[in-house]
Amino acid sequence: VEAVSLSQRLVGQLVAIDKSYRTYSSSTPAPDWTKAIQSPSRVKEMEKVVNEHKEEIKSRQNSIEEILKEQAEYLEFKDLLYENGQLLENAITKTLKLLGYNVQNFRESDLEIDHVIVSPSGKRMIGEAEGKDSSPINISKFRQLETNILEDFERDEVDTPAQGILFGNGFRLTNPSDRGDQFTDKCHKNAQRSGTILIRTTDLYSLAVHILDNPEDSGFVDLCRETIEASSGQIVDFPMLSKTM
């Protein structure tokens, strides 16, 4: 009975609101000359309050937009898990910078290098990235990587060949926890032959989350760089991390 009574009261209120709206919407628009006629002082007081609320809403909206923009920048790190192409390359660059590396894109004549990576120690590396929808990274990407290293070494200002890094996002549309080896056997063998470092971009995501959540942990950042630079010819086995995926 109480529920029925409450429902009836609610319907009655809705009918009253609708009636009020219809009455207001059918009223005669105020002529321009009414603007010059003094209104009750309460009208101006309410107008002031409304304007203050509008300014507050505008300020809060701007704040929300800034927060959403910053949030989007953090979410871009998830591109390491499932993207390829330019978006994957951008996410790799952001993560390498978190690790303290100087990372640049190099463009000169026909030479285009996506990642020229310089460590605080002075070690210089060149990276190539590849994502595969439903298969591991194969050996084909080595051709571009080794060509870039050679052409870079031909430049007058470069005295030592850069070390190669192949960033792989194999099986990128599969949950990282369900993926197999993200590099083919030939990739591993050619990495050993050429001294190329292999890095799974899914591992980089775990690093990024840890660093962002623990900005004071500079020792971890240093250890990650040391691990990368000591992993010539093999896949990088990063320091143990808490589960982030």
Sequence and secondary structure as in RCSB ss.txt:
>XXXX:A:sequence
VEAVSLSQRLVGQLVAIDKSYRTYSSSTPAPDWTKAIQSPSRVKEMEKVVNEHKEEIKSRQNSIEEILKEQAEYL
EFKDLLYENGQLLENAITKTLKLLGYNVQNFRESDLEIDHVIVSPSGKRMIGEAEGKDSSPINISKFRQLETNIL
EDFERDEVDTPAQGILFGNGFRLTNPSDRGDQFTDKCHKNAQRSGTILIRTTDLYSLAVHILDNPEDSGFVDLCR
ETIEASSGQIVDFPMLSKTM
>XXXX:A:secstr
 HHHHHHHHHHHHHHHHHHHHHHHHTS    GGGGGS   HHHHHHHHHHHHHHHHHHHHHHHHHHHHHHHHHHH
GGGHHHH  HHHHHHHHHHHHHHTT EEEEEEETTEEEEEEEE TT  EEEEEEEE SSS B THHHHHHHHHHH
HHHTSTT  S  EEEEEEETTTTS GGG   SB HHHHHHHHHHT EEEEHHHHHHHHHHHHH TT HHHHHHHH
HHHHT TTSB          
